[in-house]
């Protein structure tokens, strides 16, 4: 007998819509909770994060989002 199950989906982070318009604090929270890697936060969400200080790099994030 075949086993019943649920389809599995993978999510990459917080919110809906354009990833570069997501609240940087939400992205940071997901990075700190290890749902999103620092590199993906920068690449997908345009949020620069200092992984040692565990904070958003505001000027760099602004620059990434202005491109």
FIKOLZA-322521 format. One line per field, with one value per atom (N, C-alpha, C): x, y, z; residue in three letters; atom name. Coordinates in nm, 4 decimals. Atoms other than C-alpha are relative to their C-alpha. Example, Ala and Ser with C-alpha at 12.3 -4.5 7.8 and 13.67 -1.06 7.14 Angstrom:
<recs>
u <- 0.0890;1.2300;0.0900;-0.0820;1.3670;-0.0770;
v <- -0.1190;-0.4500;0.1200;-0.1190;-0.1060;0.1090;
w <- 0.0000;0.7800;0.0000;-0.0060;0.7140;0.0730;
residu <- ALA;ALA;ALA;SER;SER;SER;
atome <- N;CA;C;N;CA;C;
</recs>
This chain:
<recs>
u <- 0.0845;0.0000;0.0891;-0.0829;0.1480;-0.0190;0.0046;0.2303;-0.0495;0.0495;0.0436;0.1014;-0.0923;0.2439;-0.0388;0.0227;0.2592;0.1169;-0.1118;0.4597;0.0833;-0.0910;0.7600;0.0475;-0.0454;0.8497;0.1135;-0.1111;1.1638;-0.0200;0.0152;1.1382;0.1340;-0.1283;1.4202;-0.0050;-0.0065;1.3109;-0.1304;0.1155;1.0766;-0.0821;0.0863;0.7768;-0.0389;0.0519;0.6144;0.0498;-0.0334;0.6878;0.1481;-0.1380;1.0150;0.0946;-0.0909;1.2924;0.0824;-0.0836;1.4944;-0.0786;0.0812;1.2024;-0.0393;0.0334;1.1813;0.0685;-0.0551;1.2448;0.1344;-0.1315;1.6183;0.0046;0.0023;1.5434;-0.0577;0.0548;1.3314;0.1041;-0.1046;1.6132;0.1083;-0.1005;1.8633;-0.0477;0.0556;1.6360;0.0063;-0.0076;1.6207;0.1439;-0.1419;1.9988;0.0416;-0.0391;2.0446;-0.0634;0.0672;1.7951;0.0395;-0.0577;1.9881;-0.0990;0.0901;1.7005;0.0572;-0.0607;1.8999;0.1477;-0.1436;2.2769;0.0329;-0.0445;2.4615;0.0167;-0.0241;2.5609;-0.1311;0.1301;2.1997;-0.0751;0.0618;2.0809;0.0495;-0.0601;2.3171;-0.0453;0.0299;2.2490;-0.1487;0.1429;1.8710;-0.0741;0.0765;1.7471;0.0682;-0.0762;2.0156;0.0170;-0.0254;2.0896;0.1403;-0.1364;2.4531;0.0008;-0.0014;2.5090;0.1407;-0.1279;2.8172;-0.0273;0.0309;2.8092;0.0668;-0.0686;3.0525;-0.0739;0.0712;2.8770;-0.1497;0.1412;2.5391;-0.0913;0.0799;2.4064;-0.0029;0.0134;2.2956;0.1020;-0.0904;2.5534;-0.0852;0.0995;2.3223;0.0451;-0.0468;2.5342;0.0145;-0.0188;2.6219;-0.1350;0.1337;2.2590;-0.0672;0.0563;2.1467;0.0606;-0.0685;2.4075;-0.0466;0.0471;2.3022;-0.1403;0.1410;1.9371;-0.0198;0.0140;2.0031;0.0415;-0.0470;2.1474;-0.1131;
v <- -0.1182;0.0000;0.1245;-0.1215;0.3432;0.0814;-0.0832;0.5709;0.1396;-0.1360;0.8966;0.0970;-0.1003;1.2110;0.1375;-0.1381;1.5797;0.0471;-0.0557;1.7625;0.0906;-0.0809;1.9371;0.1190;-0.1217;2.2931;0.0617;-0.0669;2.4854;0.1500;-0.1456;2.8496;0.0642;-0.0671;3.0979;0.1216;-0.1134;3.3640;0.0714;-0.0703;3.6219;0.0724;-0.0891;3.7809;-0.0434;0.0197;3.8087;0.1124;-0.1066;4.0073;0.0062;-0.0224;4.1522;-0.0182;0.0260;4.0115;0.1216;-0.1153;4.3344;0.1094;-0.0970;4.5208;-0.0505;0.0554;4.2990;0.0797;-0.0704;4.4513;-0.0628;0.0546;4.4124;-0.0666;0.0620;4.3348;-0.1418;0.1345;4.0366;-0.0932;0.0802;3.9149;-0.0334;0.0240;3.9556;-0.1080;0.0986;3.7585;-0.1408;0.1303;3.4756;-0.0497;0.0389;3.4771;-0.0493;0.0385;3.4641;-0.1319;0.1264;3.1759;-0.1114;0.0948;3.0004;-0.0532;0.0353;2.9962;0.0467;-0.0596;3.2072;0.0222;-0.0231;3.2216;0.1465;-0.1388;3.5548;0.0311;-0.0220;3.5145;0.0155;-0.0084;3.4587;0.1261;-0.1256;3.7538;0.1140;-0.1040;3.9697;-0.0155;0.0270;3.8057;0.0162;0.0028;3.7619;0.1200;-0.1034;4.0157;0.1354;-0.1263;4.2814;0.0594;-0.0424;4.2965;-0.0466;0.0307;4.3146;-0.0187;0.0332;4.1498;-0.0334;0.0336;4.1379;-0.1215;0.1201;3.7776;-0.0043;-0.0010;3.8466;0.0912;-0.0962;4.1562;-0.0302;0.0397;4.0007;0.1216;-0.1204;4.3268;0.0307;-0.0447;4.4874;0.1091;-0.1059;4.6945;0.0967;-0.0910;4.9875;0.0645;-0.0689;5.1795;-0.0966;0.0992;4.8667;-0.0523;0.0446;4.7502;0.1052;-0.1085;5.0892;-0.0007;0.0038;5.0659;-0.1178;0.1186;4.7136;0.0215;-0.0177;4.8151;0.1145;-0.1119;5.1268;-0.0385;0.0438;4.9280;-0.0487;
w <- 0.0000;0.0000;0.0000;0.0014;-0.0908;0.1269;-0.1206;0.1961;-0.0346;0.0185;0.2267;0.0586;-0.0520;0.2819;-0.0482;0.0378;0.2369;-0.0837;0.0766;-0.0259;0.0890;-0.0810;0.1164;-0.0820;0.0671;0.0270;0.0804;-0.0675;0.1052;-0.0112;-0.0025;0.2061;0.0287;-0.0182;0.1986;0.0910;-0.0894;0.4395;0.0233;-0.0522;0.5762;-0.1064;0.0751;0.4095;-0.1389;0.1347;0.0694;-0.0894;0.0937;-0.2438;-0.0323;0.0417;-0.3614;0.1186;-0.1128;-0.1381;0.0419;-0.0353;-0.1561;0.0710;-0.0731;0.0036;0.1387;-0.1314;0.3104;0.1102;-0.1156;0.6505;0.0371;-0.0337;0.7194;0.1379;-0.1337;1.0858;-0.0060;0.0170;0.9769;-0.0604;0.0638;0.7541;0.1025;-0.1043;1.0389;0.0970;-0.0937;1.2718;-0.0601;0.0653;1.0167;-0.0111;0.0026;0.9819;0.1383;-0.1364;1.3593;0.0431;-0.0310;1.3803;-0.0972;0.0952;1.0997;-0.1032;0.1090;0.8494;-0.1338;0.1189;0.6015;0.0299;-0.0168;0.5521;-0.0284;0.0186;0.5643;-0.1486;0.1430;0.1989;-0.0758;0.0675;0.0900;0.0406;-0.0428;0.2982;-0.0889;0.0849;0.0935;-0.1448;0.1412;-0.2437;-0.0330;0.0308;-0.2256;0.0583;-0.0704;0.0304;0.0010;0.0047;-0.0250;0.1395;-0.1376;0.3476;0.0374;-0.0419;0.4571;0.1515;-0.1428;0.7945;0.0437;-0.0627;1.0140;0.0893;-0.0764;1.1408;0.1376;-0.1302;1.4261;0.0975;-0.0852;1.5630;0.0048;0.0063;1.4667;-0.0167;0.0241;1.3271;-0.1493;0.1383;1.0020;-0.0265;0.0440;0.8183;-0.0833;0.0575;0.7437;-0.1310;0.1205;0.4905;-0.1170;0.1059;0.2947;-0.0504;0.0389;0.2954;-0.0875;0.0817;0.1635;-0.1386;0.1278;-0.1103;-0.0851;0.0734;-0.2090;-0.0540;0.0386;-0.2242;-0.0989;0.0937;-0.4329;-0.1427;0.1333;-0.7255;-0.0857;
residu <- UNK;UNK;UNK;UNK;UNK;UNK;UNK;UNK;UNK;UNK;UNK;UNK;UNK;UNK;UNK;UNK;UNK;UNK;UNK;UNK;UNK;UNK;UNK;UNK;UNK;UNK;UNK;UNK;UNK;UNK;UNK;UNK;UNK;UNK;UNK;UNK;UNK;UNK;UNK;UNK;UNK;UNK;UNK;UNK;UNK;UNK;UNK;UNK;UNK;UNK;UNK;UNK;UNK;UNK;UNK;UNK;UNK;UNK;UNK;UNK;UNK;UNK;UNK;UNK;UNK;UNK;UNK;UNK;UNK;UNK;UNK;UNK;UNK;UNK;UNK;UNK;UNK;UNK;UNK;UNK;UNK;UNK;UNK;UNK;UNK;UNK;UNK;UNK;UNK;UNK;UNK;UNK;UNK;UNK;UNK;UNK;UNK;UNK;UNK;UNK;UNK;UNK;UNK;UNK;UNK;UNK;UNK;UNK;UNK;UNK;UNK;UNK;UNK;UNK;UNK;UNK;UNK;UNK;UNK;UNK;UNK;UNK;UNK;UNK;UNK;UNK;UNK;UNK;UNK;UNK;UNK;UNK;UNK;UNK;UNK;UNK;UNK;UNK;UNK;UNK;UNK;UNK;UNK;UNK;UNK;UNK;UNK;UNK;UNK;UNK;UNK;UNK;UNK;UNK;UNK;UNK;UNK;UNK;UNK;UNK;UNK;UNK;UNK;UNK;UNK;UNK;UNK;UNK;UNK;UNK;UNK;UNK;UNK;UNK;UNK;UNK;UNK;UNK;UNK;UNK;UNK;UNK;UNK;UNK;UNK;UNK;UNK;UNK;UNK;UNK;UNK;UNK;UNK;UNK;UNK;UNK;UNK;UNK;UNK;UNK;UNK;
atome <- N;CA;C;N;CA;C;N;CA;C;N;CA;C;N;CA;C;N;CA;C;N;CA;C;N;CA;C;N;CA;C;N;CA;C;N;CA;C;N;CA;C;N;CA;C;N;CA;C;N;CA;C;N;CA;C;N;CA;C;N;CA;C;N;CA;C;N;CA;C;N;CA;C;N;CA;C;N;CA;C;N;CA;C;N;CA;C;N;CA;C;N;CA;C;N;CA;C;N;CA;C;N;CA;C;N;CA;C;N;CA;C;N;CA;C;N;CA;C;N;CA;C;N;CA;C;N;CA;C;N;CA;C;N;CA;C;N;CA;C;N;CA;C;N;CA;C;N;CA;C;N;CA;C;N;CA;C;N;CA;C;N;CA;C;N;CA;C;N;CA;C;N;CA;C;N;CA;C;N;CA;C;N;CA;C;N;CA;C;N;CA;C;N;CA;C;N;CA;C;N;CA;C;N;CA;C;N;CA;C;N;CA;C;N;CA;C;N;CA;C;N;CA;C;N;CA;C;N;CA;C;N;CA;C;
</recs>
